[in-house]
Amino acid sequence: MRKTLGVCVLTLLLTCSAVAGEIPNDKPAPPPPTSDVQETTTGGEIPNDGADSLTQTVLDLLAALPTLL
């Protein structure tokens, strides 16, 4: 009797943990509708291409500095 009860408890524990691991695979939500108006800014920030060119110029000058010395 005790052995049978132990086997039943073990089987119950193993099957409960296996059932708890099932995750439903629902359909993903559709993407939100897009508007006809394109936003020119991203996140409220205005893109600044001038800073990129200035940074590149400074890096080029720093690379050329050792040859001048």
MDTraj code that builds the backbone (N, CA, C; nanometers):
import mdtraj as md
import numpy as np

residues = "MET ARG LYS THR LEU GLY VAL CYS VAL LEU THR LEU LEU LEU THR CYS SER ALA VAL ALA GLY GLU ILE PRO ASN ASP LYS PRO ALA PRO PRO PRO PRO THR SER ASP VAL GLN GLU THR THR THR GLY GLY GLU ILE PRO ASN ASP GLY ALA ASP SER LEU THR GLN THR VAL LEU ASP LEU LEU ALA ALA LEU PRO THR LEU LEU".split()
xyz = np.array([
    [0.0826, -0.1188, 0.0000],
    [0.0000, 0.0000, 0.0000],
    [0.0878, 0.1262, 0.0000],
    [0.1920, 0.1228, 0.0843],
    [0.2783, 0.2390, 0.0940],
    [0.3554, 0.2612, -0.0360],
    [0.3986, 0.1532, -0.0977],
    [0.4718, 0.1641, -0.2229],
    [0.3807, 0.2187, -0.3338],
    [0.2577, 0.1728, -0.3380],
    [0.1614, 0.2189, -0.4375],
    [0.1318, 0.3674, -0.4180],
    [0.1161, 0.4096, -0.2941],
    [0.0903, 0.5506, -0.2644],
    [0.2103, 0.6364, -0.3050],
    [0.3302, 0.5896, -0.2825],
    [0.4503, 0.6631, -0.3220],
    [0.4600, 0.6781, -0.4728],
    [0.4268, 0.5726, -0.5448],
    [0.4287, 0.5777, -0.6913],
    [0.3235, 0.6762, -0.7419],
    [0.2059, 0.6772, -0.6803],
    [0.0999, 0.7705, -0.7212],
    [0.1408, 0.9155, -0.6956],
    [0.2032, 0.9421, -0.5811],
    [0.2464, 1.0771, -0.5493],
    [0.3562, 1.1209, -0.6453],
    [0.4508, 1.0331, -0.6739],
    [0.5579, 1.0646, -0.7673],
    [0.5021, 1.0927, -0.9069],
    [0.4090, 1.0112, -0.9513],
    [0.3465, 1.0319, -1.0822],
    [0.2701, 1.1639, -1.0855],
    [0.2006, 1.1957, -0.9783],
    [0.1261, 1.3205, -0.9706],
    [0.2203, 1.4403, -0.9769],
    [0.3317, 1.4337, -0.9042],
    [0.4278, 1.5438, -0.9062],
    [0.4915, 1.5624, -1.0436],
    [0.5256, 1.4531, -1.1096],
    [0.5870, 1.4630, -1.2412],
    [0.4901, 1.5154, -1.3466],
    [0.3643, 1.4744, -1.3397],
    [0.2681, 1.5197, -1.4406],
    [0.2258, 1.6645, -1.4157],
    [0.2192, 1.7074, -1.2907],
    [0.1806, 1.8455, -1.2624],
    [0.2882, 1.9422, -1.3100],
    [0.4137, 1.9077, -1.2925],
    [0.5188, 1.9971, -1.3374],
    [0.5250, 2.0001, -1.4893],
    [0.4915, 1.8910, -1.5558],
    [0.4920, 1.8890, -1.7011],
    [0.3763, 1.9712, -1.7567],
    [0.2617, 1.9671, -1.6932],
    [0.1464, 2.0432, -1.7395],
    [0.1673, 2.1919, -1.7129],
    [0.2366, 2.2257, -1.6063],
    [0.2579, 2.3660, -1.5729],
    [0.3498, 2.4343, -1.6729],
    [0.4278, 2.3579, -1.7492],
    [0.5204, 2.4173, -1.8428],
    [0.4600, 2.4486, -1.9787],
    [0.3359, 2.4134, -2.0044],
    [0.2745, 2.4403, -2.1337],
    [0.2401, 2.5882, -2.1458],
    [0.2785, 2.6468, -2.2586],
    [0.2510, 2.7876, -2.2840],
    [0.1636, 2.7954, -2.4081],
    [0.0498, 2.8633, -2.4012],
    [-0.0348, 2.8738, -2.5198],
    [0.0318, 2.9575, -2.6277],
    [0.0087, 2.9221, -2.7528],
    [0.0683, 2.9920, -2.8653],
    [-0.0422, 3.0690, -2.9376],
    [-0.0776, 3.1858, -2.8847],
    [-0.1819, 3.2670, -2.9449],
    [-0.1256, 3.3445, -3.0624],
    [-0.2151, 3.3931, -3.1455],
    [-0.1721, 3.4763, -3.2584],
    [-0.1222, 3.6097, -3.2049],
    [-0.0144, 3.6646, -3.2631],
    [0.0345, 3.7951, -3.2179],
    [-0.0631, 3.9053, -3.2579],
    [-0.0589, 4.0149, -3.1852],
    [-0.1464, 4.1274, -3.2142],
    [-0.1050, 4.1917, -3.3462],
    [-0.2011, 4.2396, -3.4244],
    [-0.1647, 4.3042, -3.5511],
    [-0.0922, 4.4358, -3.5252],
    [-0.0077, 4.4785, -3.6186],
    [0.0643, 4.6046, -3.5982],
    [-0.0342, 4.7215, -3.5960],
    [0.0015, 4.8286, -3.5246],
    [-0.0887, 4.9433, -3.5181],
    [-0.1006, 5.0091, -3.6551],
    [-0.2159, 5.0679, -3.6830],
    [-0.2317, 5.1318, -3.8141],
    [-0.1396, 5.2530, -3.8268],
    [-0.0894, 5.2733, -3.9475],
    [-0.0001, 5.3866, -3.9718],
    [-0.0799, 5.5013, -4.0310],
    [-0.0361, 5.6207, -4.0040],
    [-0.1040, 5.7373, -4.0583],
    [-0.0403, 5.7769, -4.1909],
    [-0.1082, 5.8593, -4.2690],
    [-0.0572, 5.9043, -4.3977],
    [0.0508, 6.0101, -4.3813],
    [0.0528, 6.0784, -4.2670],
    [0.1491, 6.1848, -4.2434],
    [0.2771, 6.1242, -4.1871],
    [0.3891, 6.1501, -4.2520],
    [0.5178, 6.1002, -4.2047],
    [0.5774, 6.1995, -4.1064],
    [0.6216, 6.1501, -3.9937],
    [0.6863, 6.2371, -3.8962],
    [0.8321, 6.2549, -3.9353],
    [0.8783, 6.3793, -3.9367],
    [1.0167, 6.4052, -3.9758],
    [1.1117, 6.3908, -3.8578],
    [1.0604, 6.3910, -3.7371],
    [1.1460, 6.3763, -3.6196],
    [1.1216, 6.2411, -3.5560],
    [1.2199, 6.1931, -3.4863],
    [1.2066, 6.0664, -3.4153],
    [1.2160, 6.0937, -3.2667],
    [1.1088, 6.0696, -3.1971],
    [1.1100, 6.0881, -3.0527],
    [1.1193, 6.2339, -3.0119],
    [1.0765, 6.3267, -3.0969],
    [1.0813, 6.4669, -3.0615],
    [1.2161, 6.5315, -3.0816],
    [1.3119, 6.4596, -3.1405],
    [1.4457, 6.5139, -3.1620],
    [1.4651, 6.5466, -3.3096],
    [1.5315, 6.6561, -3.3356],
    [1.5605, 6.6969, -3.4727],
    [1.6979, 6.6415, -3.5089],
    [1.7086, 6.5699, -3.6219],
    [1.8397, 6.5156, -3.6596],
    [1.9373, 6.6277, -3.6934],
    [2.0644, 6.6089, -3.6547],
    [2.1664, 6.7109, -3.6760],
    [2.2854, 6.6456, -3.7449],
    [2.2946, 6.6645, -3.8771],
    [2.4048, 6.6055, -3.9522],
    [2.5326, 6.6871, -3.9394],
    [2.5220, 6.8126, -3.8960],
    [2.6395, 6.8968, -3.8810],
    [2.7349, 6.8460, -3.7751],
    [2.6831, 6.7906, -3.6688],
    [2.7682, 6.7389, -3.5615],
    [2.8494, 6.6190, -3.6099],
    [2.7915, 6.5367, -3.6961],
    [2.8647, 6.4212, -3.7477],
    [2.9831, 6.4639, -3.8334],
    [2.9628, 6.5635, -3.9199],
    [3.0727, 6.6071, -4.0054],
    [3.1814, 6.6775, -3.9237],
    [3.1401, 6.7522, -3.8199],
    [3.2381, 6.8179, -3.7337],
    [3.3218, 6.7152, -3.6585],
    [3.2570, 6.6125, -3.6094],
    [3.3286, 6.5071, -3.5377],
    [3.4273, 6.4374, -3.6305],
    [3.3847, 6.4090, -3.7538],
    [3.4739, 6.3435, -3.8479],
    [3.5939, 6.4317, -3.8805],
    [3.5734, 6.5631, -3.8933],
    [3.6829, 6.6556, -3.9214],
    [3.7832, 6.6585, -3.8071],
    [3.7339, 6.6616, -3.6840],
    [3.8229, 6.6624, -3.5670],
    [3.9022, 6.5327, -3.5602],
    [3.8382, 6.4200, -3.5884],
    [3.9097, 6.2925, -3.5854],
    [4.0166, 6.2858, -3.6938],
    [3.9876, 6.3425, -3.8113],
    [4.0883, 6.3455, -3.9178],
    [4.2085, 6.4334, -3.8786],
    [4.1806, 6.5463, -3.8142],
    [4.2898, 6.6331, -3.7705],
    [4.3742, 6.5670, -3.6623],
    [4.3104, 6.4953, -3.5706],
    [4.3855, 6.4246, -3.4662],
    [4.4708, 6.3130, -3.5264],
    [4.4227, 6.2505, -3.6318],
    [4.5009, 6.1448, -3.6965],
    [4.6214, 6.2030, -3.7687],
    [4.6075, 6.3269, -3.8212],
    [4.7176, 6.3891, -3.8943],
    [4.8151, 6.4615, -3.8020],
    [4.7805, 6.4846, -3.6769],
    [4.8640, 6.5597, -3.5836],
    [5.0025, 6.4977, -3.5612],
    [5.0149, 6.3680, -3.5453],
    [5.1496, 6.3097, -3.5236],
    [5.2439, 6.3320, -3.6423],
    [5.1906, 6.3420, -3.7636],
    [5.2783, 6.3623, -3.8778],
    [5.3320, 6.5056, -3.8832],
    [5.2618, 6.5990, -3.8207],
    [5.3065, 6.7370, -3.8191],
    [5.4142, 6.7616, -3.7151],
    [5.4193, 6.6829, -3.6130],
    [5.5171, 6.7018, -3.5057],
    [5.6477, 6.6394, -3.5357],
])
top = md.Topology()
chain = top.add_chain()
for i, resn in enumerate(residues, 1):
    res = top.add_residue(resn, chain, resSeq=i)
    for name in ("N", "CA", "C"):
        top.add_atom(name, md.element.get_by_symbol(name[0]), res)
traj = md.Trajectory(xyz[None], top)
